[in-house]
């Protein structure tokens, strides 16, 4: 078992044959084939025990005087010593001959072969009980940073949990290396230098994390320069630019960026090839697909852009939507289904363009992923989990493009369902007027998901006493808004109009974010005093909440999807008691009409 996943250092040859004797392949009787040729259903042949046959079990050696086995199902027992057959046997039927599986001296496995479970069986069958393997390359991991602390439940202000080292070690193990975690080293030139010197003595290559840029406490490049040679500093990629590659005492030393996404991508670009080269293996190649962009993806010329994407299949074509581009957002890697590369000479791609995507997940999972677009709501995460639990082969991805963006995605055939909560101030209705305007020629169904409380998200205790929209006119108060096309943005604009206010009356009106959680995070982080959002987002950050309105949040879908197997699965999950209970436990939600068709065309 210790050999599983290891790489053979040399060709492996069989020491013995398997089987090393002529063995019965069936339960039955051993016979001499030539003595059975007269057997026929009109001329049954009687056989005498000892002279004409011998009872035999699977795996038993074949007696020398016999050369065939007749299955016990094809034998009629007259008495204990007399059997009768009505079909002749052919020579060597149902007999495993010497070396049928493995012949002594036969090549079982070549050198530089990754050992699989079936390979272990073949080697043992061939008498190989020890196998020479290539040593796993040892990779030292040195996280640097005075602000770093070992992961714990409570993180103080100014502390950052060191988790990149765990991710590096896990990737390295997956690729076949042996990670050696050296522990956190503070931003001290001498201590970092000592750590590198110790690491190159005991490892095959060294990974330094953080300190690879050009800041006042970024010592990586200077340490490598003093101890050895810097071969490269900086790559034309986004993210992942501040990479240092060098050597100390003949050992590769790689300085990786501190931001997680940058670090993980750079680790794959530069450390993975090193591991496979040590092992004498070719690097695995991921599957690439053509996908249609559900949203515009912009870039800046001069660096190759790597954008994390969510992907699903809608009406026979793959739809891809970008995740956040920030280099420090670890969750964008967790949620990513694939990676879009934008060349250095490109300014990006427009919505609807077909692009190449490198997959992170198996293709069959992508093909079974429901694509949701539209307004963000925390219940969508619960819904995705519930769908996968109900049908393990089904998945769900969601792109937060606002309610209007969701309606347009349905119209273009780029989503299965869209979350919408658009208030029409002329009719006082939610969603229906907008959907009718944009989906005149598309048969659709509008199904209620929840009713939810919208209100002012404020710091705990509401220290500024914000109660109504007029309070946002105060000097020194900072607001954070939602993006254009979001239902929450339309509600805020309606409240402004009702109060006789203008956008310029609110400091921060033009500062936009794409989800309720992002708005709550801004208030919790002190960069905003207030934002309009849902109660569950405020509760998630232990913030204050001042109710403003209850709104209806619906799921818009084509009739084709609604009537499909996937659509009915979605409906059954939504209306389950377990899902309703989980939603209402979040706070600020009512499931009184969940699953109800509120309108259809």
C-alpha positions as a printed Julia matrix, in Angstrom:
601×3 Matrix{Float64}:
   0.0     0.0     0.0
   2.91    2.37    0.64
   3.73    2.25   -3.08
   0.37    3.65   -4.19
   0.86    6.91   -6.09
   4.64    6.59   -6.14
   6.68    6.69   -9.36
   8.7     3.67  -10.48
  12.44    4.35  -10.66
  13.15    1.53  -13.12
  11.28   -1.08  -15.19
   9.54   -3.75  -13.11
   9.78   -7.37  -14.31
   7.86  -10.4   -13.03
   9.79  -12.68  -10.69
   7.37  -15.61  -11.1
   4.6   -16.69  -13.44
   1.0   -16.26  -12.42
  -0.43  -18.8   -12.16
   2.66  -20.97  -11.83
   0.64  -24.16  -12.43
  -2.29  -25.16  -14.64
  -5.3   -24.12  -12.56
  -9.0   -24.76  -12.83
 -10.97  -21.65  -13.81
 -14.3   -23.16  -12.71
 -15.92  -25.46  -10.18
 -16.59  -28.78  -11.92
 -14.81  -31.96  -13.0
 -11.38  -32.39  -14.6
 -11.44  -34.74  -17.61
  -9.37  -35.87  -20.59
 -10.94  -33.98  -23.48
 -10.39  -36.76  -26.01
 -12.36  -39.22  -23.89
 -15.48  -37.01  -24.02
 -15.84  -36.55  -27.78
 -18.64  -39.11  -28.1
 -20.89  -37.28  -25.61
 -24.17  -36.02  -27.11
 -27.64  -35.29  -25.79
 -28.85  -38.36  -27.71
 -25.84  -40.33  -26.51
 -25.08  -39.39  -22.85
 -21.61  -40.4   -21.72
 -21.08  -41.9   -18.27
 -17.8   -41.09  -16.5
 -16.25  -42.99  -13.57
 -14.6   -41.1   -10.68
 -10.82  -41.51  -10.58
 -10.57  -43.11  -14.02
 -12.49  -40.63  -16.2
 -12.82  -37.56  -13.98
 -11.9   -35.88  -10.73
 -14.05  -33.32   -8.89
 -12.25  -29.97   -8.83
 -12.8   -26.43   -7.5
 -11.77  -23.06   -8.91
  -8.04  -22.53   -8.43
  -7.19  -26.21   -7.86
  -4.21  -27.67   -9.76
  -5.2   -29.82  -12.77
  -4.1   -33.48  -12.33
  -1.5   -34.45  -14.94
  -3.74  -37.02  -16.68
  -6.46  -34.44  -17.44
  -6.53  -31.44  -19.82
 -10.03  -29.92  -19.55
 -12.65  -28.85  -17.02
 -16.41  -29.26  -17.4
 -18.49  -26.82  -15.35
 -20.48  -28.47  -12.58
 -23.67  -26.97  -14.06
 -23.16  -29.11  -17.19
 -22.75  -32.38  -15.29
 -25.5   -34.82  -14.17
 -24.63  -36.82  -11.05
 -25.99  -40.37  -11.25
 -24.31  -41.49   -8.03
 -21.26  -40.49   -6.02
 -18.86  -42.24   -8.39
 -20.73  -41.87  -11.69
 -21.33  -38.59  -13.55
 -23.01  -38.12  -16.92
 -22.35  -35.49  -19.6
 -24.13  -34.73  -22.9
 -21.55  -32.33  -24.42
 -17.89  -33.01  -25.22
 -15.06  -30.94  -23.73
 -12.36  -29.21  -25.78
  -8.69  -29.33  -24.76
  -7.77  -26.72  -22.11
 -11.29  -25.4   -21.73
 -11.83  -23.62  -18.36
  -8.15  -24.01  -17.46
  -5.84  -21.13  -16.56
  -2.52  -22.15  -18.05
   0.87  -21.32  -16.53
   1.63  -17.62  -17.07
  -1.87  -16.73  -18.28
  -1.74  -13.53  -16.19
   1.98  -12.86  -15.82
   4.99  -14.74  -17.21
   8.27  -14.77  -15.29
  10.59  -12.18  -16.82
   7.72  -10.23  -18.42
   7.74   -6.41  -18.15
   4.98   -5.48  -15.74
   5.51   -1.71  -15.58
   7.88    0.77  -17.23
  10.04    3.28  -15.39
   8.49    6.66  -14.48
   5.04    5.14  -14.06
   2.64    6.38  -11.36
   1.52    3.31   -9.43
  -2.24    2.68   -9.39
  -4.18    0.16   -7.27
  -4.33   -2.3   -10.19
  -0.55   -2.02  -10.66
   0.05   -3.15   -7.08
  -1.98   -6.27   -7.77
  -0.06   -7.05  -10.97
   3.31   -6.69   -9.21
   2.3    -8.92   -6.31
   0.94  -11.5    -8.76
   4.33  -11.46  -10.46
   6.18  -12.04   -7.2
   7.38   -8.44   -6.81
   7.07   -7.52   -3.14
   9.38   -4.48   -3.14
   9.51   -1.83   -5.83
  12.17    0.85   -6.43
  10.55    4.3    -6.6
  11.78    7.82   -7.22
  12.16    9.82   -4.02
   9.53   12.48   -3.58
  11.15   15.9    -4.01
  11.18   17.75   -0.69
   9.71   21.23   -0.91
  10.37   23.61    1.99
   7.55   26.11    2.67
   8.53   29.37    4.39
   5.63   31.8     5.06
   6.9    35.3     5.89
   5.14   38.23    7.52
   5.01   39.87   10.93
   1.22   40.1    10.65
   0.83   36.33   10.2
  -0.48   34.09   12.98
  -1.23   30.39   13.06
  -4.94   29.71   12.35
  -7.23   30.02   15.36
 -10.89   30.67   16.06
 -10.51   34.3    17.15
  -8.4    36.63   15.01
  -7.44   40.01   16.44
  -7.36   43.24   14.46
  -4.16   43.41   12.4
  -3.65   39.62   12.42
  -3.83   37.45    9.31
  -4.16   33.67    9.66
  -1.43   31.82    7.78
  -3.28   29.39    5.53
  -1.34   29.62    2.28
   1.2    27.15    3.65
  -1.51   24.52    4.12
  -2.78   25.08    0.58
   0.76   24.84   -0.83
   1.43   21.63    1.09
  -1.82   20.07   -0.12
  -1.12   20.92   -3.76
   2.45   19.62   -3.46
   1.25   16.32   -1.99
  -1.29   15.98   -4.78
   1.46   16.45   -7.37
   3.76   13.91   -5.69
   6.15   16.08   -3.66
   6.89   15.95    0.07
   6.07   19.33    1.65
   8.17   20.46    4.61
   6.45   23.3     6.48
   9.06   25.5     8.18
   6.69   27.74   10.12
   6.09   31.5    10.07
   9.12   33.8     9.81
   8.63   37.47   10.72
   9.64   40.29    8.37
  13.25   40.31    9.5
  16.01   40.12    6.9
  18.42   38.11    9.05
  15.77   35.59   10.15
  14.51   35.09    6.6
  18.08   34.59    5.4
  18.71   31.98    8.12
  15.48   30.17    7.23
  16.44   29.96    3.54
  19.96   28.7     4.32
  18.56   25.96    6.56
  15.88   25.02    4.0
  18.25   24.57    1.05
  20.34   22.15    3.11
  17.41   19.81    3.8
  15.12   20.27    0.78
  15.2    19.93   -3.0
  13.6    23.34   -3.56
  12.23   26.19   -1.46
   8.95   28.12   -1.6
   8.9    31.51    0.12
   5.48   33.07    0.57
   4.95   36.86    0.64
   7.69   39.47    0.57
   8.24   38.94   -3.15
   7.19   42.43   -4.26
   9.1    45.69   -3.83
   7.85   47.04   -0.49
  10.01   48.21    2.4
   9.72   44.81    4.13
   9.73   42.64    1.01
  13.06   40.9     1.54
  12.72   37.79   -0.65
  14.5    39.08   -3.74
  17.34   40.6    -1.68
  17.89   37.42    0.35
  18.05   35.27   -2.79
  20.37   37.8    -4.44
  22.77   37.74   -1.49
  22.78   33.96   -1.06
  22.66   32.91   -4.7
  21.22   34.23   -7.94
  17.97   35.91   -8.94
  16.94   34.68  -12.38
  13.61   36.49  -12.66
  11.64   39.05  -10.67
   8.1    39.71  -11.85
   5.94   38.09  -14.51
   3.51   39.73  -16.95
   0.38   38.2   -15.42
  -2.61   39.5   -13.51
  -2.86   38.27  -10.79
   0.5    36.75   -9.85
   2.92   39.44  -11.0
   5.34   39.67   -8.0
   7.11   36.3    -8.42
  10.82   35.77   -7.73
  12.7    32.81   -9.2
  16.29   32.11   -8.26
  18.71   29.55   -6.89
  20.7    29.19   -3.69
  23.46   26.56   -3.49
  22.14   24.97   -6.66
  18.6    24.59   -5.26
  15.61   26.38   -6.86
  14.08   29.07   -4.64
  10.7    30.51   -5.63
   9.22   33.62   -4.02
   5.42   33.54   -4.29
   3.04   36.5    -3.76
   1.22   36.81   -0.46
  -2.25   37.3    -1.94
  -3.87   33.85   -2.07
  -5.13   33.8    -5.67
  -1.82   35.15   -6.98
   0.06   32.63   -4.85
  -1.97   29.6    -5.95
  -1.73   30.44   -9.64
   2.01   31.12   -9.42
   2.5    27.88   -7.48
   0.9    25.98  -10.34
   2.85   27.84  -13.02
   6.3    27.43  -11.46
   6.3    24.77   -8.71
   4.18   22.11  -10.38
   6.47   21.77  -13.45
   9.41   21.45  -11.05
   7.78   18.56   -9.18
   6.91   16.68  -12.35
  10.42   17.21  -13.72
  11.91   15.71  -10.54
   9.63   12.7   -10.95
  10.29   12.33  -14.68
   6.61   12.76  -15.53
   4.73   14.92  -18.01
   2.34   17.46  -16.51
  -1.38   16.6   -16.7
  -3.35   18.78  -19.12
  -6.76   20.09  -18.12
  -9.8    19.94  -20.39
 -10.61   23.08  -22.39
 -14.07   24.02  -23.64
 -15.67   26.79  -25.67
 -18.1    28.87  -23.62
 -20.27   31.93  -24.18
 -19.71   34.85  -21.81
 -22.73   35.82  -19.73
 -21.09   39.12  -18.78
 -18.53   41.45  -20.26
 -14.95   40.83  -19.07
 -12.57   43.78  -19.37
  -8.79   43.75  -19.22
  -5.81   46.07  -19.52
  -3.11   45.46  -22.1
   0.4    44.64  -20.95
  -0.23   41.55  -18.81
  -1.92   38.21  -19.35
  -5.14   38.21  -17.34
  -6.41   35.09  -15.57
 -10.09   35.32  -14.63
 -11.88   32.76  -12.46
 -15.21   31.69  -13.96
 -18.4    29.84  -13.04
 -19.8    27.67  -15.84
 -22.97   25.76  -16.63
 -24.76   24.35  -19.67
 -27.9    26.11  -20.93
 -29.76   24.78  -23.98
 -26.76   22.87  -25.24
 -24.16   25.61  -24.85
 -21.78   26.45  -22.02
 -22.32   29.79  -20.27
 -19.44   31.31  -18.28
 -19.61   34.21  -15.81
 -16.64   35.91  -14.13
 -16.04   35.77  -10.4
 -14.38   38.6    -8.5
 -10.99   39.56   -9.9
  -9.32   40.55   -6.61
  -6.03   38.73   -5.98
  -6.79   38.18   -2.31
 -10.26   36.64   -2.58
  -9.72   32.98   -1.73
 -13.39   32.1    -2.24
 -13.12   32.96   -5.93
 -10.83   29.94   -6.28
 -13.18   27.76   -4.24
 -16.16   28.69   -6.44
 -14.28   28.65   -9.75
 -15.29   26.07  -12.35
 -12.58   27.18  -14.74
 -10.07   29.81  -15.8
 -10.26   32.32  -18.65
  -6.98   33.59  -20.08
  -6.97   37.04  -21.68
  -3.87   37.71  -23.85
  -1.58   40.65  -23.1
  -2.7    42.43  -26.28
  -6.44   42.21  -25.53
  -8.78   44.64  -23.78
 -11.12   41.79  -22.87
 -14.26   40.2   -24.26
 -17.83   41.35  -24.73
 -20.91   39.63  -23.36
 -21.99   36.9   -25.77
 -18.5    36.25  -27.15
 -17.23   32.69  -27.31
 -14.02   32.08  -25.36
 -11.75   29.2   -24.34
 -12.04   28.09  -20.7
  -9.65   25.76  -18.88
 -11.76   23.56  -16.6
 -11.15   23.05  -12.89
 -14.09   20.66  -12.55
 -15.0    17.52  -14.55
 -16.94   18.22  -17.74
 -19.88   16.06  -16.67
 -20.35   18.23  -13.57
 -20.35   21.37  -15.7
 -22.99   19.83  -17.97
 -25.2    19.16  -14.92
 -24.91   22.65  -13.44
 -27.97   24.92  -13.25
 -27.04   28.5   -14.1
 -28.7    31.23  -12.03
 -28.28   34.92  -12.82
 -29.85   38.04  -11.39
 -30.14   39.54   -7.94
 -28.08   38.23   -5.05
 -29.8    36.62   -2.1
 -28.36   34.49    0.69
 -31.05   31.85    0.18
 -29.45   30.96   -3.17
 -26.5    29.41   -1.32
 -28.92   27.31    0.73
 -30.73   26.36   -2.46
 -27.51   25.24   -4.18
 -26.63   23.05   -1.2
 -30.13   21.56   -1.0
 -30.2    20.76   -4.73
 -26.86   18.95   -4.58
 -27.97   17.02   -1.5
 -31.22   15.95   -3.16
 -29.46   15.0    -6.41
 -25.68   14.51   -5.96
 -25.12   14.69   -9.73
 -26.7    18.17   -9.9
 -24.97   21.48   -9.19
 -25.9    25.16   -9.22
 -23.91   28.31   -9.92
 -25.1    31.89   -9.57
 -23.9    35.16  -11.07
 -24.85   38.33   -9.21
 -25.68   40.64  -12.13
 -28.73   42.38  -10.67
 -32.41   41.76  -11.42
 -32.33   43.45  -14.83
 -29.2    41.53  -15.76
 -31.01   38.32  -14.81
 -34.02   39.11  -17.0
 -31.74   39.82  -19.95
 -29.82   36.58  -19.32
 -33.09   34.63  -19.53
 -34.01   36.46  -22.75
 -30.64   35.57  -24.32
 -30.8    31.94  -23.21
 -27.81   32.38  -20.91
 -29.39   31.25  -17.63
 -31.86   28.66  -16.37
 -33.31   30.93  -13.68
 -32.95   34.5   -12.47
 -33.58   36.02   -9.06
 -35.62   39.23   -9.43
 -37.12   41.81   -7.05
 -37.93   44.85   -9.19
 -40.48   47.29   -7.77
 -42.57   49.18  -10.32
 -43.51   52.51   -8.78
 -46.3    53.1   -11.33
 -48.26   49.92  -10.55
 -46.91   49.06   -7.1
 -46.19   45.55   -8.39
 -43.02   43.51   -8.15
 -41.32   41.99  -11.19
 -44.27   41.32  -13.53
 -44.24   44.68  -15.41
 -40.5    44.42  -16.04
 -40.59   40.79  -17.15
 -43.52   41.44  -19.51
 -41.6    44.33  -21.05
 -38.45   42.34  -21.81
 -39.79   38.8   -22.37
 -42.71   39.45  -24.7
 -41.87   36.53  -27.0
 -40.51   34.11  -24.38
 -42.94   31.8   -22.52
 -41.93   32.16  -18.88
 -42.95   31.27  -15.34
 -42.44   33.49  -12.3
 -42.18   31.45   -9.09
 -41.94   33.02   -5.64
 -38.87   32.1    -3.62
 -39.25   34.33   -0.54
 -40.49   37.58    0.89
 -37.66   39.43    2.59
 -37.02   42.49    4.73
 -35.0    45.33    3.18
 -33.65   48.01    5.46
 -30.74   50.19    6.52
 -27.7    48.13    7.46
 -25.85   50.14   10.12
 -23.19   49.52   12.79
 -24.39   47.64   15.86
 -26.45   49.9    18.1
 -27.07   52.34   15.22
 -24.73   55.0    16.71
 -25.69   57.59   14.08
 -29.41   57.09   14.68
 -30.28   56.47   11.03
 -34.04   55.88   10.68
 -35.07   57.28    7.31
 -33.53   58.18    3.98
 -33.39   61.88    4.83
 -30.8    61.03    7.5
 -28.33   60.15    4.71
 -28.01   63.86    3.84
 -25.99   64.53    6.99
 -22.44   65.78    6.57
 -19.76   63.18    7.2
 -22.07   60.2     6.64
 -20.94   57.67    4.0
 -23.38   55.46    2.09
 -22.61   52.36    0.0
 -24.92   51.63   -2.94
 -25.78   48.6    -5.06
 -24.96   48.35   -8.77
 -27.21   49.69  -11.51
 -29.92   47.22  -12.48
 -30.12   45.72   -8.99
 -33.58   45.65   -7.43
 -32.16   47.14   -4.24
 -30.78   50.06   -6.28
 -34.22   50.65   -7.84
 -35.81   50.58   -4.38
 -33.27   53.11   -3.1
 -33.87   55.4    -6.09
 -37.63   55.14   -5.46
 -37.12   56.12   -1.81
 -34.98   59.08   -2.92
 -37.72   60.24   -5.28
 -40.41   59.86   -2.61
 -38.33   62.0    -0.25
 -37.68   64.65   -2.91
 -33.93   63.98   -2.79
 -31.29   63.74   -5.52
 -28.39   61.26   -5.84
 -25.89   64.02   -5.15
 -27.52   64.53   -1.73
 -26.07   61.16   -0.63
 -22.31   60.9    -0.18
 -21.32   57.51   -1.59
 -24.24   57.14   -4.02
 -21.82   56.26   -6.84
 -19.89   53.72   -4.76
 -21.33   50.37   -5.85
 -21.13   46.79   -4.67
 -22.62   43.61   -6.09
 -24.15   41.77   -3.14
 -25.88   42.31    0.19
 -23.0    40.61    1.99
 -20.49   42.99    0.38
 -22.55   45.97    1.56
 -22.7    44.54    5.08
 -18.96   43.85    5.01
 -18.28   47.5     4.09
 -20.35   48.69    7.06
 -18.7    46.16    9.38
 -15.27   47.24    8.16
 -15.97   50.92    8.83
 -15.68   52.09    5.21
 -19.4    52.93    5.09
 -21.9    54.1     7.69
 -24.98   52.7     6.0
 -26.24   50.63    3.09
 -29.6    49.31    1.95
 -29.79   45.52    2.21
 -31.46   42.48    3.69
 -31.71   41.55    7.38
 -29.88   38.23    6.96
 -26.78   40.06    5.66
 -26.82   42.39    8.67
 -27.17   39.41   11.03
 -24.26   37.64    9.36
 -21.97   40.5    10.45
 -23.76   41.2    13.77
 -24.79   44.66   12.56
 -27.8    46.83   13.26
 -30.84   46.85   10.98
 -33.63   49.39   10.47
 -36.55   47.91    8.45
 -37.69   49.87    5.39
 -39.84   47.52    3.29
 -40.83   43.92    2.68
 -40.28   42.87   -0.92
 -41.12   39.85   -3.03
 -38.13   37.93   -4.39
 -39.08   35.65   -7.28
 -37.31   33.19   -9.55
 -37.85   33.82  -13.25
 -37.45   30.85  -15.6
 -38.54   29.83  -19.07
 -41.48   27.46  -19.27
 -39.17   24.94  -20.95
 -36.89   24.85  -17.91
 -39.78   24.97  -15.43
 -41.28   21.82  -16.98
 -37.92   20.02  -17.3
 -36.61   17.41  -14.87
 -34.13   19.95  -13.47
 -36.87   22.56  -13.07
 -39.11   20.16  -11.18
 -36.17   19.16   -8.96
 -35.66   22.85   -8.17
 -39.35   23.24   -7.31
 -39.42   20.17   -5.05
 -36.36   21.39   -3.15
 -37.79   24.9    -2.75
 -41.05   23.62   -1.31
 -39.48   21.14    1.1
 -40.06   21.78    4.8
 -36.33   21.49    5.5
 -35.45   24.26    3.02
 -38.17   26.57    4.34
 -36.97   26.07    7.9
 -33.35   26.83    6.94
 -34.41   30.01    5.12
 -36.53   31.38    7.95
 -33.76   30.61   10.44
 -31.61   33.2     8.61
 -33.97   35.93    9.79
 -35.88   38.51    7.79
 -37.56   36.0     5.45
 -41.07   34.68    4.95
 -41.73   31.5     2.95
 -45.52   31.89    2.89
 -45.65   31.65   -0.93
 -42.44   29.74   -1.66
 -42.89   27.61   -4.8
 -46.12   29.38   -5.81
 -46.45   30.41   -9.46
 -47.22   34.13   -9.2
 -47.39   34.74  -12.96
 -46.89   32.89  -16.23
 -47.07   33.87  -19.87
